[in-house]
Amino acid sequence: MVLQWLMTAAFLLSTAVQWNDPDPIPWMAIYGGAAAMSAWAALRPSGYPWWAPAIVAVIALVWSATLLPQVMGKVRIAELFEAWEMKSPRIEVAREAGGLLIVTAWMAVTALVRFAQRP
């Protein structure tokens, strides 16, 4: 449950920092959705349907799959952490894909935990 609260906070922060993005609405929606699912799982560990976070995971995975071809082999991992501001569009796309993969992974964990608990 503590991890769910930590991820809720991380996803809420991710939602907030999208405000000044050129296209904030889809990014705020995916991070906000992940935050909502994490909070729901923290508040009611056996009261959320497994498929709800699974849907968020699938959306994030498909979205990241559309971005990854643009950056695979073109961005070094170290470049992602060299500066906070956007240095180049390819680094921004790589960061976006990475964020989506984090959402995918955590929502998959959240869905699988609940799926394993179902009666």
C-alpha positions, -999 to 999 in steps of 0.1 A, spaced: 0 0 0 29 24 7 42 19 -28 8 27 -42 8 60 -23 43 68 -35 34 61 -71 2 81 -67 23 110 -56 48 105 -85 20 103 -110 3 134 -96 36 153 -99 40 140 -134 5 153 -142 12 187 -127 45 193 -147 26 186 -180 8 219 -176 33 238 -197 38 210 -223 28 219 -259 1 192 -257 -8 189 -220 -42 172 -222 -32 137 -233 -2 137 -210 -22 149 -180 -49 123 -188 -25 93 -188 -6 104 -157 -38 114 -140 -54 81 -149 -24 63 -134 -26 84 -103 -63 76 -99 -57 39 -103 -28 39 -78 -49 59 -53 -78 36 -58 -56 5 -52 -41 22 -21 -75 31 -6 -93 -1 -15 -67 -29 -21 -94 -55 -28 -121 -31 -41 -109 -21 -76 -114 -42 -108 -81 -57 -121 -91 -45 -156 -91 -8 -148 -53 -4 -143 -49 -30 -171 -67 -6 -195 -43 23 -185 -13 -1 -190 -24 -10 -225 -30 26 -235 4 36 -222 21 6 -238 6 12 -272 14 49 -270 50 43 -260 53 18 -289 44 46 -313 72 68 -298 100 43 -293 109 39 -331 117 76 -332 144 73 -305 156 37 -303 194 37 -310 193 75 -313 194 86 -277 219 76 -250 205 69 -216 228 95 -201 214 122 -223 180 118 -206 194 131 -174 219 157 -185 195 187 -181 160 193 -169 150 215 -199 143 202 -233 176 201 -252 163 184 -283 131 169 -296 145 134 -297 155 136 -260 120 149 -252 104 120 -271 127 95 -253 117 109 -219 80 107 -229 84 71 -240 102 63 -207 74 79 -187 48 59 -206 68 27 -199 68 36 -162 30 40 -163 28 7 -182 49 -12 -157 32 1 -126 -3 -3 -139 6 -39 -150 18 -46 -114 -14 -31 -100 -36 -51 -123 -17 -83 -117 -18 -80 -79 -56 -75 -80 -61 -103 -106 -42 -127 -83 -65 -117 -54 -98 -122 -71 -121 -149 -58 
